[in-house]
Amino acid sequence: MVARNPNNLIGFGHTHGIADDIEMFTIDGGATLAAETNPGEAMDFIVNTIMTKATILAVGAEDGAGAFRVMLHGSAWTDSDMQTAIRALGATVGSGNYDATGATVAAFAF
């Protein structure tokens, strides 16, 4: 193990070393997205929507009920704007006809 400089603080709530402008959001689609991950399915549309205003660095695990987290770089999203955009995908998103109209988005502090 590399020795740590004793003057380096171990702080909370930062993303040092990744980038300066990191934002994280919890997205809840309202129903599981586990079977909606192929090209042309709901996650494809959701991810493409998010990428219109940010670079996705990470997508967290889905909780089995449709909720997952995203880590974004250079985001121009607010949680309410992203929620509106995902809901606007409609009630028949992708080849699996996923209903995104009840999706919620909340900022997440790491």
Secondary structure, DSSP 8 states (H G I E B T S, - for coil): -----TT----SS--TTT-SSEEEEEEE-SS--TT--STTSHHHHHHHHHTTS-EEEEE----SSSEEEEEEES----HHHHHHHHHTT-SSBTTTTB--TT-EEEE---
